[in-house]
Amino acid sequence: MKLALRLLAVMAVIAVAPRFSRDIAVAGLGSALVAAVVYGLLVVAIGWLVRFVVTLLSIVPGVLTFGLFFLLIPILANAVLLKWTAGLLASFDIRSWTAAFLLSAALSVVNLAIESSSRRRD
């Protein structure tokens, strides 16, 4: 049930994203669902590797900002995964890194809301 809720939430964010950014294009709700599934599979399959590489590349900025930069690692890693998802699908397109970062931030907020609501129920 929790997985279905997350999938629907990611689909909703992807489906609504073109209204807020011209650099994001989705063909329809079906395409948003396919993009959510592919994104989820990428997160499960190689998300750990992307987060590791992004963490290694952010050691210097992390030290210079006294660790505050490390708060951005999930958003940066998800932006990379979203760009890869858009590259794999013809019906979902992210034209700029700015749009990928904004979509990643929106997904992070939605995931945080889902996590906090599921913790309250447990």
C-alpha positions in Angstrom: 0.0 0.0 0.0 2.8 2.4 0.9 4.6 1.6 -2.4 1.4 2.4 -4.4 0.9 5.7 -2.5 4.5 6.7 -3.3 4.1 5.7 -6.9 0.9 7.7 -7.3 2.5 10.7 -5.5 5.5 10.7 -7.8 3.2 10.3 -10.8 1.1 13.3 -9.6 4.2 15.5 -9.2 5.5 14.5 -12.6 2.1 15.1 -14.2 1.8 18.6 -12.6 5.4 19.7 -13.2 4.9 20.9 -16.8 2.4 23.6 -15.5 5.2 25.1 -13.4 8.2 24.7 -15.8 8.4 25.1 -19.6 11.5 22.8 -19.5 9.5 19.8 -18.4 7.2 17.9 -20.9 4.9 15.0 -20.2 2.6 13.5 -22.8 -0.2 12.6 -20.4 -1.1 10.7 -17.2 0.0 7.4 -18.7 3.4 8.8 -19.5 3.6 10.2 -16.0 2.9 6.8 -14.6 5.5 5.2 -16.8 8.0 7.9 -15.8 7.3 7.3 -12.1 7.8 3.5 -12.5 11.1 4.0 -14.5 12.3 6.6 -12.0 11.4 4.2 -9.1 13.3 1.3 -10.8 16.4 3.6 -11.3 16.3 4.6 -7.6 16.2 1.0 -6.5 18.7 -0.3 -9.0 21.4 2.4 -9.0 20.3 5.2 -6.6 22.8 4.1 -4.1 25.7 4.4 -6.6 24.5 7.9 -7.8 24.3 9.1 -4.2 27.8 7.7 -3.5 29.3 9.5 -6.5 27.5 12.7 -5.7 28.7 12.5 -2.1 32.3 12.0 -3.2 32.1 14.9 -5.6 30.6 17.1 -2.8 33.2 16.6 -0.2 35.0 19.9 -0.8 31.8 22.0 -1.0 30.6 20.1 2.1 33.7 20.9 4.1 33.7 24.6 2.9 30.0 25.0 4.0 30.6 23.2 7.3 28.4 20.3 6.2 25.4 22.2 5.0 26.0 21.2 1.4 25.4 17.6 2.3 21.8 18.4 2.8 21.5 18.8 -1.0 22.9 15.4 -1.8 19.5 13.7 -2.1 18.2 16.5 -4.3 21.3 16.4 -6.5 21.2 12.6 -6.8 17.4 12.6 -7.6 18.0 15.3 -10.3 20.5 13.0 -12.0 18.1 10.1 -11.9 15.3 12.2 -13.2 17.4 13.3 -16.2 18.3 9.7 -16.9 14.6 8.8 -16.7 13.8 11.5 -19.2 16.6 10.2 -21.4 15.1 6.7 -21.4 11.6 7.8 -22.3 10.4 9.7 -25.4 7.1 10.8 -23.7 8.9 12.5 -20.7 11.4 15.3 -21.2 13.4 17.5 -18.9 15.3 20.1 -21.0 17.4 21.8 -18.3 19.2 20.9 -15.1 17.3 23.7 -13.3 14.0 22.0 -14.1 15.5 18.7 -12.9 16.6 20.2 -9.6 13.2 21.8 -9.1 11.3 18.6 -9.8 13.7 16.7 -7.5 13.0 19.2 -4.7 9.3 18.8 -5.2 9.6 15.1 -5.1 11.7 15.4 -1.9 9.0 17.5 -0.2 6.3 15.0 -1.3 8.3 12.0 0.0 9.0 13.9 3.3 5.2 14.4 3.7 4.5 10.8 3.0 7.1 9.6 5.4 5.9 11.9 8.2 2.3 10.9 7.7 3.2 7.2 7.7 5.2 7.6 10.9 2.3 9.3 12.7 0.0 6.3 11.8 2.6 3.7 13.1 
